[in-house]
Amino acid sequence: MQFTVQPSGGMVDAESRAASLADPGFGRVFTDHMVSARWNASAGWHDARLMPYGPLVIDPASAVLHYSQSVFEGLKAYRQPDGGVALFRPESNAGRMIDSCRRLALPELPVEDFVAACDLLVRTDAAWVPDGEAASLYLRPLMIADEVGLMVRPSDSVRFLLIASPAGSYFTGPLRPISLWLTQEYVRAAVGGTGAAKCGGNYAASLVAQREAMDHGCDQVVFVDAVEHRWVDELAGSNIVFVLDDGTLVTPELTGAILPGVTRDTVLTLARDAGHRVEERRVDVDEWREGARSGRIAEVFACGTAAVITPVGPLKWPGGEVTAGDGAPGPTTLALRQQVIDLQYGRTPDTHGWLRRVVRPPA
Ligand SMILES: Cc1ncc(COP(=O)(O)O)c(C=O)c1O
C-alpha cells in the first residue's frame, strides 16, 4: 500500500499539546493526523492516505450504522529510554484484525499494510508520544462497512482508519486492585458467535452488565460462558489470570468466545520463561470462590493493552463476595506487571523480538 501524505494545516501548538500530555486520561485527546484507506471488491485496497485528524462524512444508510459490520484493534507505542519510540507486537494485532475481519465478512488488511500504517502515524505524530511513567500513545485501527444501502449482506465498500490518542494509565491513581461483579443474567459471547473477534457489537452487548457492575459498586464485570453459566470467560475489556499457591498460572482456554489477548500471550510466555507452570483450561466460578477461600488461589489479575496487568480484589455476586489473598496486589502479579512494563519501555532486553522501533532517538 502506498500512502499519500496530506499534512495537517491546523496542528495543535506545542503548548496545548504539552497540556494534553500532562494528563491525557484515556481516549479523550487525539493527535493531529489519522490514516485512511478504502476497499471495494473491484479495486481492492486503494486511496491510502495520511491526513489531518477530523470528522467523517458518512451516509446515514451506511451498513455499519445499522448492522455493525466493523472491527477494531488496540495497541500502543512507547517512549524508549533513548528518546526513540517503539510499537509493541504490532504484527500480533494485525494478525488478530485479520481473524476478526474473517468473522465479520470484512476484507483482510495485510499485516505489512497494517504495520506500515501504524509506523507512518507514529512517525508523523511522534511529538504526541508521552514521556511519563505508564504513559503511551494508544493506536486505534478500525474497519467499517460503508456501503450505502439497507440490504443485510457483506458490504462491498469498506474503510480502514487509524487514529491515535495519548494515554495515561487506564485505571487512574496508584495501582489498586479492581473489584469485579459476576453477572448472572448477561452473557458477552457464545461459542460460534463473535467473542473471539474484536468487534464493536461485543462491547455494546457488555455495557448493560458493566452498568450493573457499577450499580453494585464494582469496577468491572466478569462474564461466564453462555451455556452453563459457570465457566469464567473474561472481563468486558481484558483477560483474566489466576495465580495458584504453588505459582501455577491458570487462565481460561480460548474457546472461541474469548478474545485472544496479546497481553495474555505476553504474560503466559514470560511466565513460562520464568519457570511458572501455565495452564490454559476451563475455570469454574466455584473453583474461583472455593480457591480464594481456601488459599489455593493466591492472586487474580486482569490483563490487556489498556489495563496492562491490574490486580483483582473482591469478586462479588448477588448475596456474596470473596477475595483471593489479602486483597493487596500479590507478588507474582506485581513481578509480571513490572516485567511487561520494563519490556514495553525498552528497559530490559527484548529477547522475543516484540518491540518494533518506529522512531529513532533524537540525534
Ligand atoms: C474483551 C477483551 N478481552 C481481552 C482484551 C485484552 O487484549 P489485548 O491484550 O490484546 O489488549 C481486550 C483488550 O483489548 C478486550 O477488549
The ligand as a Tripos MOL2 file, in Angstrom:
@<TRIPOS>MOLECULE
LIG
   16    16     1     0     0
SMALL
NO_CHARGES

@<TRIPOS>ATOM
      1 C1        -12.7230   -8.2540   25.5600 C.3       1 LIG1
      2 C2        -11.2540   -8.1080   25.6790 C.ar      1 LIG1
      3 N1        -10.5350   -9.1440   26.1420 N.ar      1 LIG1
      4 C3         -9.2060   -9.0780   26.2420 C.ar      1 LIG1
      5 C4         -8.5010   -7.9390   25.9010 C.ar      1 LIG1
      6 C5         -7.0120   -7.9090   26.0080 C.3       1 LIG1
      7 O1         -6.4320   -7.9390   24.7430 O.3       1 LIG1
      8 P1         -5.0250   -7.2750   24.4640 P.3       1 LIG1
      9 O2         -4.0920   -7.8170   25.4830 O.co2     1 LIG1
     10 O3         -4.6730   -7.6910   23.0830 O.co2     1 LIG1
     11 O4         -5.2060   -5.8190   24.6040 O.co2     1 LIG1
     12 C6         -9.2030   -6.8230   25.4410 C.ar      1 LIG1
     13 C7         -8.4970   -5.5810   25.1220 C.2       1 LIG1
     14 O5         -8.2890   -5.2400   24.0320 O.2       1 LIG1
     15 C8        -10.6030   -6.9180   25.2910 C.ar      1 LIG1
     16 O6        -11.2970   -5.8800   24.8310 O.3       1 LIG1
@<TRIPOS>BOND
     1     1     2 1
     2     2     3 ar
     3     2    15 ar
     4     3     4 ar
     5     4     5 ar
     6     5     6 1
     7     5    12 ar
     8     6     7 1
     9     7     8 1
    10     8     9 2
    11     8    10 1
    12     8    11 1
    13    12    13 1
    14    12    15 ar
    15    13    14 2
    16    15    16 1
@<TRIPOS>SUBSTRUCTURE
     1 LIG1         1 GROUP 0 **** ****
